[in-house]
Amino acid sequence: MARLRSVTEPSIISSAAPATSAAVTNGPAPRRRLTFTGAIGAICMFPLRALIKACVALHIHPNTLTLIGVLVNVAAAWALAYGRFLLAFVIMLVANIFDFIDGKVAHLTKLESEFGAFWDSTLDRFSDLALATGLIFLYSKLGRSDYVMIAALTLIFSIMTSYARARAESLVQKCKVGFMERPERIVLFMIGAATNRMAAVLWVVLVLSILAVANRICYTYLALNCLPMPSRRGAAGFFNRAFFWTDERATLPYDVWVIAILGFVWLTPPNWLGDPMAHDAGLIAWLVSTLH
């Protein structure tokens, strides 16, 4: 989680409702509608608040939490590399607790800094590379060059998604467009590990990461040339809204995309995708035997 000092930034995301606002009427801000993903986030915050308070009380530096998170993610990469998906799921869950709370701890302890943001972002990229490399190692052991390539392309476009935003924001004020950002990638990897649907997850992450990079290139071009953003009106607007992603998390459009992705991951038979974990039972048995 990024840990820069707070600065005021205008959102690139236009609100669907007209801006009436408390500043004009001095009334209370409109209540935000609770969504499926918003409810999950709120539920998850209950145990995390206690952990955040404990870290603050123990004076644990947020940079230390970030480092612990990446080291635990390396352990998850090892588990993925040897096909221990359930173990990888548990380890990733622990790792990303640290990844989530470091920014909150930095805020509460007033230790937000430019170096903290740099440290956090750099180690996040290292975690991403480690997890994808673990899958590449696994698929190479299974003799599946097709999924070695898919995992490698997923790694490339995952990193390019982050790079495109970082480079764009050296030119324009903000470039937070594209659906498949790091939190979505990590949650999907965890779902793939927990359900043995990693092949479907890789396809989803790859395709939507390519789309996110394209979104950020398009947005930056339009912003630098003072051109209008794609319209949201009519049939073309519906297409633009789905594939030129500017909606925030925990909104109804976001929920629709999440449900569609989860439906694809869960309902697509692994054999249809040529899932290495479904086809290579002999190789998996050999791989397991080498571990004992």
C-alpha positions in Angstrom: 0.0 0.0 0.0 1.4 3.4 -1.0 2.7 5.5 1.8 3.2 9.0 0.5 2.2 12.0 2.6 -1.4 12.9 1.9 -1.9 15.4 -0.9 -5.1 16.7 -2.4 -5.7 15.3 -5.9 -8.8 15.8 -8.1 -10.2 12.5 -9.1 -10.1 11.5 -12.8 -13.3 9.6 -12.2 -16.4 11.6 -12.9 -19.3 11.1 -10.6 -22.5 9.7 -12.1 -24.5 12.0 -10.0 -24.4 15.8 -10.3 -22.1 17.5 -7.8 -24.5 19.0 -5.3 -22.5 18.8 -2.3 -22.0 19.6 1.2 -19.8 22.5 0.4 -22.7 24.4 -1.1 -25.5 23.3 1.2 -23.4 22.6 4.3 -25.4 19.4 4.7 -24.1 15.9 5.3 -22.3 14.1 2.5 -24.5 11.6 0.7 -24.2 8.1 2.1 -22.3 5.7 -0.2 -24.2 2.6 -1.2 -22.9 -0.6 0.3 -21.8 -3.1 -2.3 -20.8 -6.7 -2.4 -17.1 -6.0 -2.5 -17.5 -3.1 0.0 -19.2 -5.4 2.5 -16.3 -7.9 2.2 -13.8 -5.2 2.8 -15.7 -3.9 5.8 -15.9 -7.4 7.3 -12.2 -8.0 6.7 -11.3 -4.8 8.5 -12.6 -6.0 11.9 -9.7 -8.3 12.7 -7.2 -6.1 10.9 -8.0 -3.1 13.1 -6.8 -5.0 16.1 -3.6 -6.0 14.3 -2.9 -2.4 13.2 -3.4 -1.2 16.8 -1.0 -3.9 18.1 1.7 -2.8 15.6 1.3 0.8 16.5 1.5 -0.1 20.3 4.6 -2.2 19.7 6.2 0.6 17.6 6.8 -1.6 14.7 8.1 0.5 11.8 5.9 0.3 8.7 9.0 -0.4 6.5 9.7 -3.5 8.6 6.1 -4.7 7.9 6.6 -4.1 4.2 9.8 -6.2 4.3 8.2 -9.0 6.2 5.3 -9.1 3.7 7.7 -9.5 0.7 9.7 -12.2 2.5 6.5 -14.1 3.3 5.4 -13.7 -0.4 8.7 -15.3 -1.4 7.8 -18.3 0.7 4.4 -18.4 -1.1 6.3 -18.4 -4.4 8.2 -21.5 -3.2 5.0 -23.2 -2.4 3.6 -22.4 -5.9 6.8 -23.6 -7.5 6.3 -27.1 -5.9 2.5 -27.3 -6.6 1.5 -26.8 -3.0 -1.4 -24.5 -3.8 -3.3 -24.7 -0.5 -0.1 -23.9 1.4 0.6 -21.1 -1.0 -2.9 -19.7 -0.4 -2.3 -19.6 3.4 1.1 -18.0 3.0 -0.2 -15.4 0.5 -3.0 -14.5 2.9 -0.5 -13.9 5.7 1.8 -11.9 3.4 -0.9 -9.6 2.2 -2.0 -8.8 5.7 1.4 -7.2 6.2 1.1 -5.6 2.8 -2.2 -4.0 3.7 -1.5 -2.8 7.2 1.9 -1.2 6.5 0.3 1.9 5.1 -2.3 2.1 7.8 0.4 1.9 10.5 2.5 4.5 8.7 -0.5 6.9 8.7 -1.3 6.3 12.4 2.3 6.7 13.5 2.9 9.7 11.2 5.7 7.9 9.5 4.5 8.4 6.0 7.3 9.5 3.7 8.5 9.6 0.1 11.0 6.9 0.9 8.3 4.7 2.5 6.3 5.0 -0.7 9.3 4.1 -2.8 10.2 1.2 -0.5 6.6 -0.2 -0.6 6.3 0.1 -4.3 9.6 -1.5 -5.1 9.0 -4.5 -2.8 5.5 -4.9 -4.2 7.1 -5.4 -7.6 9.5 -7.9 -6.1 6.6 -9.9 -4.7 4.8 -9.9 -8.0 7.9 -11.2 -9.8 8.4 -13.9 -7.2 4.9 -15.3 -7.4 4.9 -15.4 -11.2 8.4 -16.9 -11.2 7.2 -19.7 -8.9 4.5 -20.6 -11.4 6.9 -20.5 -14.3 9.2 -22.9 -12.4 6.2 -25.2 -11.7 5.0 -25.3 -15.3 8.5 -25.9 -16.6 8.8 -28.9 -14.2 5.5 -30.2 -15.6 6.8 -29.8 -19.1 4.1 -27.3 -20.1 5.8 -24.7 -22.2 2.5 -23.2 -23.1 1.8 -22.2 -19.5 5.4 -21.2 -19.0 4.7 -18.6 -21.7 1.3 -17.6 -20.3 2.8 -17.1 -16.8 5.7 -15.2 -18.3 3.4 -12.9 -20.3 1.3 -12.4 -17.1 4.5 -11.4 -15.3 5.5 -8.9 -18.0 2.1 -7.2 -18.3 1.6 -7.1 -14.5 4.8 -5.2 -14.2 4.0 -3.0 -17.2 0.6 -2.1 -15.6 2.5 -0.6 -12.6 5.2 0.9 -14.8 2.7 2.6 -17.2 1.0 4.3 -14.3 4.3 5.4 -12.6 5.6 6.8 -15.9 2.3 8.4 -16.8 2.1 10.2 -13.5 5.5 11.9 -14.2 3.6 13.6 -17.1 0.0 13.9 -16.0 -1.4 14.4 -12.5 -3.0 11.0 -12.1 -3.4 7.8 -14.2 -5.5 5.4 -12.1 -7.3 3.7 -14.9 -7.6 0.0 -15.8 -9.3 -2.7 -13.8 -6.5 -5.2 -13.1 -4.3 -3.5 -10.5 -2.2 -5.2 -7.9 -4.9 -5.9 -5.3 -7.0 -7.6 -7.9 -4.0 -9.7 -9.1 -3.1 -10.8 -5.6 -6.7 -11.8 -4.7 -7.1 -13.7 -7.9 -3.8 -15.6 -7.3 -5.1 -16.5 -3.9 -8.4 -17.7 -5.3 -6.6 -19.7 -8.0 -4.4 -21.4 -5.3 -7.3 -22.1 -3.0 -9.6 -23.6 -5.7 -6.9 -25.1 -8.0 -8.1 -22.8 -10.8 -4.8 -21.2 -11.5 -5.0 -21.7 -15.2 -8.2 -19.7 -15.5 -6.7 -17.1 -13.1 -3.7 -16.6 -15.3 -5.8 -16.1 -18.4 -7.9 -13.5 -16.6 -4.9 -11.6 -15.1 -3.1 -11.7 -18.5 -6.0 -10.4 -20.6 -7.1 -7.7 -18.1 -3.5 -6.6 -17.5 -3.0 -6.1 -21.3 -6.2 -4.1 -21.2 -5.1 -2.1 -18.2 -1.8 -1.1 -20.0 -3.8 -0.1 -23.1 -6.1 2.0 -20.9 -3.2 3.8 -19.3 -1.5 4.5 -22.7 -4.8 5.7 -24.1 -5.6 7.9 -21.1 -2.1 9.5 -21.0 -2.3 10.2 -24.8 -5.7 11.9 -24.4 -4.7 13.8 -21.3 -1.4 15.1 -22.8 -3.2 16.2 -25.9 -6.2 17.8 -24.1 -8.6 15.4 -25.9 -11.9 14.3 -24.4 -12.1 10.9 -22.6 -14.3 8.2 -24.2 -18.0 8.9 -23.9 -20.2 6.9 -21.5 -23.4 7.5 -23.4 -25.4 5.0 -25.4 -24.2 1.5 -26.5 -20.7 2.7 -27.2 -20.6 4.3 -23.8 -21.5 0.9 -22.2 -18.6 -0.7 -24.1 -16.2 2.2 -23.1 -17.2 1.9 -19.4 -16.5 -1.8 -19.4 -13.2 -1.7 -21.3 -11.8 1.7 -20.6 -12.0 1.3 -16.8 -12.3 4.4 -14.6 -14.7 3.3 -11.9 -13.6 3.1 -8.3 -13.5 -0.1 -6.2 -16.6 -1.0 -4.1 -19.0 0.4 -6.7 -21.8 -1.4 -8.5 -19.8 -1.6 -11.9 -16.8 -3.0 -10.0 -19.0 -5.6 -8.4 -20.3 -6.6 -11.8 -16.8 -7.1 -13.1 -15.8 -9.1 -10.0 -18.8 -11.4 -10.2 -18.1 -12.0 -13.9 -14.5 -12.8 -13.3 -15.3 -15.1 -10.4 -17.9 -16.9 -12.5 -15.4 -17.5 -15.3 -12.8 -18.8 -12.9 -15.1 -21.1 -11.1 -17.3 -22.4 -13.9 -14.6 -22.8 -16.6 -13.6 -26.5 -16.5 -9.8 -26.7 -16.0 -9.5 -29.2 -18.8 -11.0 -26.7 -21.2 -8.1 -24.4 -20.6 -5.5 -27.2 -20.7 -4.8 -26.7 -17.0 -1.4 -28.3 -16.3 -2.6 -29.3 -12.9 -5.5 -31.2 -14.4 -3.7 -33.0 -17.2 -0.3 -34.0 -15.9 -1.2 -36.4 -13.1 1.8 -38.5 -13.8 4.2 -35.6 -13.7 2.6 -34.3 -10.5 2.9 -37.6 -8.8 6.6 -37.6 -9.8 7.0 -34.1 -8.5 5.3 -34.9 -5.2 7.5 -38.0 -4.8 10.6 -35.9 -5.1 9.5 -33.9 -2.1 9.5 -36.9 0.2 
